[in-house]
Amino acid sequence: MKTILIKNAHIINRSKIFIGDIFIKNGFIERIDNQINQSADIEINAEGKYAIPGIIDDQVHFREPGLTHKADLYTESRAAVAGGVTSFMEMPNTKPPTLTQELLQEKYHIASQKSLANYSFFMGTSNNNLEEVLKINPKNVCGIKIFMGSSTGNMLVDEPSTLEKLFSRTPMLIATHCEDEAIIRANEAAFRERYGDNIPIELHPDIRSAAACLKSSGLAVELAKKHDTRLHILHISTKEELDLFRNDFPLQQKRITAEVCVHHLWFNSDDYARLGTKIKWNPAVKSREHQTALLPALLDDHLDIIATDHAPHTREEKQNTYFNAPSGAPLVQHGLNVMLELHHQGWITLEKIVEKMCHAPAVCFQIDRRGFLDEGYWADLTIVDLHKKWRVSKENLWYKCGWSPLEGQTFTGKVESTIVSGHLAYHHGEFREEKTGARLLFER
């Protein structure tokens, strides 16, 4: 592999910012110092720019296999790398859903041929695949995914006995989508009586309500405490759920952790009038009251990780009526930009962004030698021009679906270069695709 020398960068790592050089060799960070006078195959002048660890997105949907008209592992990993994401963990609600060891290994094989970023895949669960789940090797799979509320792909696990078995017998991290199905169905029925099938999109947070989130998340926490399960609850969207989580001891010691997604920090229910089904997600984007509670909970460590829940659908699919428009939207290319914009607005420091998007996912999932700019670690990093302004448009989107709910938004801060496992995969708008990413491994 080519050696890389990054010169004069503002390096952000472990809650510190300092100016220095980074030397990369054989895929790893060999040296970090104030000044490195050493020849390299590639030298990058990062004066005035910021070098951060590569972002680790612990929740994406790249749609392969079976739904590749929306996205695939090549196109979406390319978008990820353009957004500074060097590693992703992909969800099992593909077609067919990832419910067997054979199907899981098929995804790993595809990624090894096509993904420009490092990768891992969650094993899916159903009401009857426990024995397949228990075959997982915790050292080379990120976790087990349980849909405790139905969403795109309809992999609902709702049998109490199954949940008890999964929480009591699974020896590794369980990630959950938490929305109570009975509450959602009751809300749907009530609004159908009033509106028929023409339910306004503005009622999405009333149907997939805060109460539905709290009841399901509460059940997951109760099961985890009962069985001492390593639980990670995805995409927290309500202020009431925040009381389920603790911030009085280090992340390394937590058995129950939580994630917030950039869209729940950026949008609120007032935006439905402007964007309609483009911002239909499960869990729903909710009122400003919920939105404004999430960022303080992130800053005080009740919420541990920032992710995107990147979930592309075609423009035509999203333009359907309420019940026919699928939930989810593409975000993996722009998650860092959203957080940098919040930084420029004075809401969050650069050090905290790096902690929640880079360090914390590595710690939470116990990823082997990634997530930090440390000597001896894999060389996953991105170089950012913190002050460059640019506008999101169809012309600069890399998503296969070709649209974004952020189109027209001007951001301050742009990814200039992304290095994946020591390979310069993206540089000044160009992709270098001669090398794919690596499979993530876990220290468990």
N, C-alpha and C positions, 0 to 999 in steps of 0.2 A: 504494500500500500504506500501511497505517497505521503511523505512527511508534510506537516502543515505548521507554520509559525504565524501566530496572531500577535501583532505588535500594538502596544499602547492602548489597549482596551480598558474601559471602565468595567472591571470584573465584579459581578454581583454574586456572592456566594456566602452561605451561612451567616446571614444578617449583616454582612459587611460589603462596602463598596470601596475598591482600591484600583489604582491604575497599574497595569502590568502586562506581561507577555505570557502566552501559552504555547507550549511546544507539544505537538501531537505526533506520535509514531506508532505504527502497527495497530492502529485502532484505539489507542489509549492516550490519556493525558500523561505525558512523561515528565513534564516540568512546568511549574508556574512560578514566575519570579518577577521582580521589578523590571529587570532587563535581561533578555536572553540574546546573546550574540552567537547564533548558530545558523548554519545554512539549512534551507528546507526546500522541498520540491515546489511548495506553494507558500507564498507569503502574503498575508492579508494585513493591510494597514487599517487598523480599527481606531485610529485617533479620533477622539470625540464621540465614539460609538460605545455601545454597551454590550458586553458578552455575558450571557446568562446560560445556565444549564438548559438543555433541551427540555421543552415542555412534555410532560407525560399526561396524556388525556386518558383517564380511566373509564370513559364511557363514550363509545362511538358505535354507529351502525353503518357499516360499509356495504351491506346488501348483497354480498357474494358468499355463497351461490344462490341462484334462483331468482334474484330481483335486480339483475344487472342492467335493466333498462333505467333504473334510478341512479345507480352508482356501482362501483366495483373496487376491488382492493388496490388496483393501480391508480385509478383516477383520484380516489379519495386520499390515499397515502401521499400522492403528489400535492394535493391541496393542503394536507396536514403539514408537510415539509415547508411549503411556501409560507405557512403561518407560524413557523418556529416549533412545530410539534415533531419531536424525534421518536417518540414511542406512543403507541396506542393500545388500548384493550377493547376488543370488539365484542359485541353482544350476540347472543345465540338465536335471535328471532329472524333468521334467514329462511330460505325455502329450499329444502326442508329445514326445520329447526334443528339446532345442534344438540341432539339428545342422545347420541351414541358416540362411543369412542372412535368409530370409523369416520363418522361425519366430522368430528372435531379434528382428527388428523388430516382430513381432506382440506380443511381450511388452512391448517399450518402449511401444507404442501403448496397450496395456491399462493399464500403469502410469501413463501420462500422464493417463488419465481417472479412475483409481481410487485411486492410492496417496497416502496422507497424508504419507508420508516421502519423502525423496530416494532415488533408486534407480539401480542398475546391474545388469546381468545377465551372467553368464558364458556364453561360447560353449562348447557341449559338443563332445566328441570321440568318435569311434568308430574302428574299425579301417579305415574307408574314407572319411572325409570331410575329408582334409587340405586339399584345394583350397578348400573352404568356409571352413575355419579361417583360411587365409592371406588371405582377403578382409577380415578384421577391421581396422577403423581403431583403432589403439591409443589415440587421443585420446578416444574416446567409449564404449569398452567396458572393463570392469574387468580382464578376463583370460580365459584359456583354462582349462577344467577337464578334468582327466584322471582318470578312475576307474581307478587301478591295482589295484583290488580291487573286486569286485562289491558293490553295496549296493542300497538301494531304487531301483528303476528299471532295474537291470541294464545299465549302460552301460560294462561292462568293456572296457578297452583292454589287450590282453595280447600282441599280436604284437610281437616285438622290433623288427622292421623299421619298424613304425608308430611305436613309441616313439622310435626313433632319428630318424626324420624329423620328428616333432613337436618334439623337443628341439633339433634342429639347425636347423630352418627357421622356427620361431615367433619373431617379433621382439619379443614382449611377455611379460608375466608369465604363467607356467603355475602353476596351483594343482592340487595332487594329493591324492587320497584314496589312502592307501598301506596296503594289506594284501595279502599274497601269497596268491593264489588257490589254488595247489597245496597249500600248508600247510593252509589252511582246509578244503579238500575232504578231505584225508587225515584231519584231526582229526574232521570230521563222520562220515566212514565208520567210524572207530574207535569213536566213541560210539554210532552207530546199532547197531553190532553188540552193544553192551552194553545199550542202553536202547530200541532200536527208534525209533519216532517220539516217544516220551515222554521226551525229554531234559530234565532239570531246567534251569531258567533259570540256576541258579548255575554251570553249566558253560559259559555263553556266553564268558567270558574265557579258557577253556581251548581252545575251538574257534577263536575269533578271537583267537589268542594273541599274546603279546608277540613271539614269534619271527616270526610272520607280519607284524607291523607293522615290525619291525626290518629284515627282509629286503627288503621293498618300499620303505621309506623309504631304505634304503641304496642300492638301485638307482636311485631318483630322484636322489639326491645325486650318485651316480657319473655319471649321464647329464648332469646339469647342469654338473658340473665339466668334463666332456669337451667340451661344446659351449658353455660359458660362457652357459648359459641362466639367465634370471631365474626362479628357482624359489621357490614358497611352498608348504610342506607343511602341510596342514590337520590339525586335531585330534590333536596328539601326545598319546599316552596311556601311554607306557612310559618307565621310567627309562633303559633301554638306548639309546633313540633320541636322548637328549639329547646324547650325545657326537658326533652328526653335525653339530651346530651350534656356531657360534663367537660369542663375546661380547667379542672383543678389538678391535673397531673399530665406529664408529657405524652405526646402522641405515641411514642414507642410502647407505652404501658396501657394504652386504651384497648379494651376489647370490643367497644362499640364506637364506630366512627361515622361521620356523615359528610356528604358532598353537597355543594351548591353549584348550579349551572349558570353560565354567563347570561342566559336569556332571562332567568328569574331576577338577576341583578340589574339588567338593562331595561327590560320592558315591564309595564304594568297594564292593568285592564283598560286604562284609558286608550291604549294603543290599538285595541281591536277596531275602533272606528276608522282608523287610518289603514291598518294592515290586514284586517280580517283574518281569514284562515291561514295566512302566511305565518302567523304566530300562534297557531293551534298546536299546543304541546300537551302531552300527558306526563306528569301533572301539569295542570293549566297555569298559565301566567295569571296571577291574581291581582288583587287591588294594591294600590300604592302603600296601604298600611302594612301588607305582608312584605312587599318589596323593600321598604325602608327598614324593616327589622332584620333582613338577611345579612346586609353588609356589616353592621356592628357585630353580629354573631360570628361572622367570618374573622373579623379583626380580633375578637377576644377568644377565639379558638373553640367555641362551641361547634362551629363548622370547620372541617379539616382540610378539604380539597376543593379546588375549582375545576370543573370539567365543562364539556360542551354538550354532551348528549347529541352529537352530530347525527342527524337522521334525515337524509335527503329523500324527497319524493319529487316527481315531475311537476312542472308548473301546471299542467292540465289536471293532474290528480288533486292538487291543492286548491284549484278553482271550483271544486264541487261544493254542493250544499253541506250544511253542518255535519250530518251523519255520514256523508259520503267522502268528505275531505279527510284524508289520513292525518294523524298527528305526527309532528316532527318537522324539523327544518335543518338545512345545512349550516354549520357554524365552525367546523374545525379549522378553517383557514383564518378565522377572525376572532377567535377567543382571546388571544393575547392582545389584539387591538382594542377590544372592549375594555379589558382591564387597564391598559395603558391610558385610555381615555379617562377612566375613573381616576387614575393617578393624576393626570393633568388637571382634573377638576378638584383635586385636593382630598379625595376620599381614601386613598390607600397608597402606601409607600411602595417603591420598587422592590425593596427587600421583602415585603409581605407578599407581593405578587409572586416572586420567585419561590418563597416558602410554600405557598399554597398550590402552585402549578407545577413545581419541579421537585422540591425537597419532599413535601408531604406525601405525594403519591408513591415515591420510592420507599419511604419509611412505612407507610400504611400497608403496602403490598409486599414489603420486604424484597424489593428488586435488587438483584445482584449488581453492585457497582455502577449504578446510574442515578441520576437526579441531582448530582453535586459536581461542581468543578473542583475536583480533588485529584492530586497526583495518584496514579494507579487506577483511576476510574475510567470507564469507557468514555471516549471523546464524543459525547452528545452535547451540542451547544448551538446557540443561535446568536447572531450579531445583529443588533437593532440600532437603527438611527432613530433616537428617541424624539427628535424634533421635526422629522420630515412629515409634511402634510400630504395626504392623498385621499382620493374619493373612491368609494366602492362602486363599481359599475360592472355591467355584463362583460366588458372587455377584459377586466382583470380578475374574473372569477375562474377558479380551477375546478369547481365542482362539476361533475358530469351532468347534473340536473340543470345547470346553467342559470340559477337564480339565487337570490339571498334576501332575507328580510331586512338586511342592512344596506341594500342598494340605495345610493344617494347619500349615505352617511360619509362625512369627512372625518377621518381619523388623523391624529397626530402621533407619529411613531410607526416605523415600517421595518419589517424584517429584510435585512440585506443578504445574509448568508445563513445557511443551516448545515451543520456537520452531523452526520449520523454514523455512529460507530467508527469514527475516524475518517469518514468519506465526505468530501465536500459535495453534498447532494443538491444544494440550491445556492446560487450566487448571482446577485444582481439581476434577478428575473429569469435566469436560465437554470434548467434542471440538468444534472449530470447523472445519467441513469445507467452507467456501466456497472454499478454495484447496488444490490438490494440491501435492505435492513436485516437485522438479526432477530432471532427469537429471544424474547426476554426469559431470563432464568431468575429463580427466587430462592432466597436464603431461608429455607424453612426446614 
